[in-house]
Amino acid sequence: MGVAVGVFVVVAMAAATHGIKMSFKEDVDAFGATSFQVRRRGIQLGGCDGSDESCPERRNPPLTAEEAKMLRRLPSVRAVTEIWISQVGVRYKDKSLASVGYDAFSAEWIETDAGDIDPGRNFSQKENENAEQVMIINDSLKSQLFGDSDPIGKQALVDGKAFTVIGVYHTKGGFLKTMDGRGPDKPRAIIPMMTAKRHLSLWTRGIIFMVKPRDGAVQTDVMDDVTAALRSRRALKPGAPNNFALVTQERMMAVFDQLFGAIFMVGLALSAVGLLVGGVGVVAIMMISVTERTREIGVRKALGATRATILWQFLVEAATLTSIGAAIGLVIGTLIAWGVRANTPVPAAVPGEAVVLSLVGAALTGVIFGMLPAVKASRLDPVEALRYE
């Protein structure tokens, strides 16, 4: 049982990590491998207790709409989307949802986001600049508010204010969108950035930019252009640190690798405990087996079996015992991975190396912990063994 639990933990963790990485890669491919974010502050794990002393980036000024316009004029930049993510209450007739996620975007958002609008349309730059109360809803919000009816042109109350539905957005939810609540199964609305600022009390310090380079542009060159433009606009002196951060998809993946690496190490520790418990169980079972089969061992030795033969027999039995436990753990872990894959956007799958590692580790556990009973069996005196009752 301990071996099965230990192997299950390893397999489940490996399947989840593998699936998350595959989903992240799909997100990167959808957004564009060279796309990157401009943020008020970078992303990191630990090292910040919330104070300005440990988190000097907290003092960085927010990104502004004027800075976004400036970046859009760079020759190497194809699109810049202003992004803010929050929650709001939505009501349509007698149907009310207390907490619906919404994305506040600038009009170019479709350039940096994977998905399509049908039926309906995107909001225009003019609608954004005029802060018009229009919105695009996803399939989940459409289903919950409007059912099978056509929502285009209908008005719903967003935070008590009337918004007209102009489109229905369809997207495939990857890991990143799922993590921040933007998966396709969650009701969500897309609202013009200026509309959110004027009517929904948007917190401007949380705004980020998604920058998509032009086709053929080198990401590092575009990042240099963006950095130079922002430093110039913010009048930063040579040698002064940036008061903004550029975050690539690779950097985000590195942070996730760091996070899940730590989680995986905890999983390995739990797995080791499971294998240890299983190993102790193997010792107990094999010791009982040696005692019960003492006469059998004596007969085999009397017929010419060597110590090595007896030793090998019991080691194989111990390894088989732990391998059966490993197989049970593999089956359970695979079923869990299948369930995650079927019910979430994460394509969890058990990698081949996890299967090999689990089986080899379980077999070695059997050999190591089965050594003591096997040695005891191999050293039994055949005469004394034959007399055993």
N, C-alpha and C positions, 0 to 999 in steps of 0.2 A: 504493500500500500504506500509506504514511504517513497519507494522508487517511482511509482506511478505518479504521485503528487509532484515529486521533484522534476520528472520529465515533463509533466503537464505544464508546470510553471515556465520552464525553458521554452517549450514549443509555443505556448500562448504568447509569451513576450516576444519571441522571434517573429511570429506571424503578425502581431500588431505592429511591430517596428517596421517590418518589411512592407506591410500594407500602407502605413503612413508615408513611408518614403516614396512608394509608387504613386500615391495620391498627390503628394507634394509635387512630384515630377509632372503629373498631369496638370496641376495648377500652373506650374512654371511654363509649360508648353502653351497653355491657354492664354496666359497673360503676355507671353513673349519672354524668351529666355534672357533677353538683354534689358528688359524693363527693370526699373528699380524705384525705390521710394525715397522721397525727401521728407524727413520728419523733424519736428522740433527737438527731439532728443533720440538717441540711439536705443537699441534694444539689447538687454543684457540680463543675465541671471545672477542675482546676488550682488553684494557690494554696495547696496544702497539701503539706508535705513529710513529714507523719506526726508532727511534734512538737506538743506542747501549745501552743507559742508561735504557730505558724502555723495550728494547728487548735484554737482554744480550745473548740470544741464537743465535742471529745473528752472534756472533763471533765464534760459534762452527765450527770445521773443517768439511769438507765434508766427506761423507762415501766413501770408496775406494773399488776397486775390490779385493784388498788383504784382506780387512776385510770381504768381502763376502765369499771368499775362506776359511778363518779361521772359520767362523760360520758354513759353510757346513761340516766341519770336526767334529763338536760337535756331540756326540753320540745321543743326544736327538732331533737333528734337521733332518728333512727329506729333506727339500729343502729351498734354499734361492734364491729369484729372485731379481736381480737388475732392477730397473724401472726408466725410465725417459719419460715424456710425453711432446710433443711439436707439432709444425705445420711446414709444408714444402710444397713447390710446386711440383706437379707431372704432367708429360706429357707423353702421348703415341701417337705417330704419330701426327694426327691433333687434338687430344683431350687433353685439358689442364685444370688442376684444380689448382687454385692459392693457396689454403690453405687446405691441407689435414692433418688431425691429424696423428701422428705416435707415437707408443710406442717403445722405445728402451729397450729391455729385454736381460737378460742373457739367456743361453740356457735352463735353468730349468723352464722357465716361465709357461709352460703348467701344471706344478705340482701345481701351486698356482693360476691358472686362470681357470674359468669355460668355457668350449667350446671344439671344436674339429676341426681338420684340414682335409678337404676332398674336392677336391683332393689335392694331394701333400704331403708335409712333413714339419716337424719342421727343423730349422737350427741346425746344430750340434755344440758341444762345440768347435771343431776345426775351424769351419767356424767363430764362434764368436771370438776366439783368433786371427785368421788371418785377422779379419776385412773384410771378404769377402762381396761383394756388392750383397747380396741376400735379399729378403723380402717376407713376407707373407701378403696377402691382405684380407680384409673382403669382404662380399658379396656386400656391397654397392659400394666399390671402383672397384670391378670386373665388376659390372654392368655398371658403368659410363665410365670405360676405355675400357673394352673388350667386352661388350655386352654379347651375348650368346656363344662367342668363348672360347676355352680353353686357359686360361692365362699361364698355367704352361710352363716354359722355355722361355717365352717372356720377353723382356727387356723394361723397362720404365725409363724415366729420373726423378730422385729424386733430387731436387735442382741442376739440370743440370748434374747429374752423373748417369751413366747407372747401374740400379739394375735389377737383374733377379728374376722373380716371381717363388717361389718354392712351394707355397701352398695357399689355400683359407681357411680362418678361419671363423667358424660359432659360433656365441655367442648369448645368450639371454641377452638383455640389462636391467639391474636392475637400481635402483635409483643412486647408486654410479657411475656407468659407464656413465649414462645419464648426471649427474652433471658435469663430467669433459670431456664431449664430446665424450665418447667412446661407445655410444649406437650403435645398429646394423644398424640404419638408416643413420649414419654418415660415409662417406668414410674414411677408416683408413688403415694404414700399420703397420706391425710389423717388426722391423729391429734389427739385433744383436747389443748389447750394444757397443762392441768395434768398430763396423762399424760406429755407430753414433758418437762416440767420435772422430774417425779419419777423417770422411768425412762430418759430418753434424754439426760441431761446437757445440757439446753438452755441456751444462752448468753443470759441475760436481757437483756444490753445490746444485743442485736440485734433485740429485739421492736419492731414498729411497730403502729400502729392504723390501720385503715381505717374512716373515719367516713362514714356515709350520712345526710344530712339528711332530715327528714320531707318528704313531698310538699308542694310550694308554698313551702317555706322558701327564703330567699335565702342562697346559699352564703356570702357575706361576713358576713352576720349570724350564721350558725351558727359560722363560724370565730371571730368575736368572742366568742361564748358559750364556745366551747371554750378559747380563749386565756385569758379571764377566769377560768374554772373552774380551769385548771391553774396559773395564776399564784397564785390564792388558796390552792390546796392546797399549793403549794410555798413559800408565804410569801415570794414575791418582792416586794421593795420597789418603790414607784413610781419609774420611771426606770431600774430595773435591766433588763438585757436578758433575753429569754426564754431559759430553759435547755432548750428543746425547739424543734421546727420543725414548721410546717404546710406541707405540700406539695400543691398542687393538680395536677390533670391537666394544666392549661395550663403550669405550671412544669416538669413532667416533659417536656412536648413542647418547651418552650423549650430545655431542656438537650439533648434529642436534636437539635433544629434546629441548635444551636451545634456539636455534635459532627459531625453529617453535613454541616453547612455547611463546616467545615474540611476534611473528607474530599473534599467536592465541589470545593473550590478546588484541592486537590491533583490531582483528576481533570482539572479544566480546564487546569491547568499541563501535565499529561501530554498532554492533547489538543492543546494549543498546540504542544508539541514535535512531535507527530505531524503536525500540519498544516504546520509549518515544514519537516519532512523531506519531506512530500509536495509542498510548494511547490517545494523545490529540485529534486525529481524532475521536476516539471512544466517548470521552466526548461530542464533538460537535454533532456527529450523534445521540447519545442517548438523548441529550438535545432536539434536534429537534423532535425526536420521542416522547418524553414525552409531548411536547407541542401539537403535532398533535394528540395525542391519549388521551388528557385530558378527553374528554367525555367518551371514552371507559373505562378509569380508574375509572371515577365516577360511571358508570354503574356496573362495577365489584364490587366496594365497596358497592354499594347499594344492590347488590345481596349476600353480605356476605363475599367478599374477604377481608382478613386481610392485615395489613401492611406487614407482613412477606411474604405473598403470592405475593403481588405486587413487593416487593423488590427482591424476588427470581426470578420472571419472567424477570425483566429487567437485573439482573445480568447474568442469563442464556443467554439472547439475546446478551449481550455485550461479554460474553465469546465465544459464537458461532461465532460472527462477527470476533473476533481476531483469532479464530481457523481456520476459512476459509482462512484468510490471511496467517496463518502458513502453511496450506495445500498447498497453492499456492507456498510459498517459498520452501517447501519440494520437490514439483514436479520439480521446476526449478533447485534446488540444486542437485537432483538426476539425472536429465538430464545432467547437467554439469559434474557430476562425471562419468556418463556413457561415455560422450564424451572424457574425460581425459583418462579413462580406455581403450577406443577403439583406441586412437591415440597416446598414450605414453606408455612407459614401466611401469608407475606407476599404480598399480591396485586399483585406487580410488574406494571406496565404502562407502556408508553412514552407519555408525555404528548404531545399534539399540538404544543405549543410547542417540545419538544425536537426533533421532526422538522423543523419549520420552521427552527429555529436551526441545525441541522446542515446542512441543504441550502443555506441562505443563506450560512452560514460557509464551506462547501466551495466554493460558486460564487465568493464573493469572493476566496478563496484562489487559485482558478484565474485570476481576472481580475488580481489583484495580481502574482502570480508569472509570469503569461503576458504581462504588459505589455512586458517587455524583448524577448522574441522577436517579439511582434506589431509593436512599433515598428521593430525591425530589418527585418522583412519588408516593412512599409509604405514604408520608405525605400530599398528596393533600386532601383537604376537599371534601367529596363526593358531598355535596350540591353545592359548588362553581364549582366543576368539571362538574356537570351536566348542569350548566348554561353557561359553556364556549362555545363560538361560534368560 
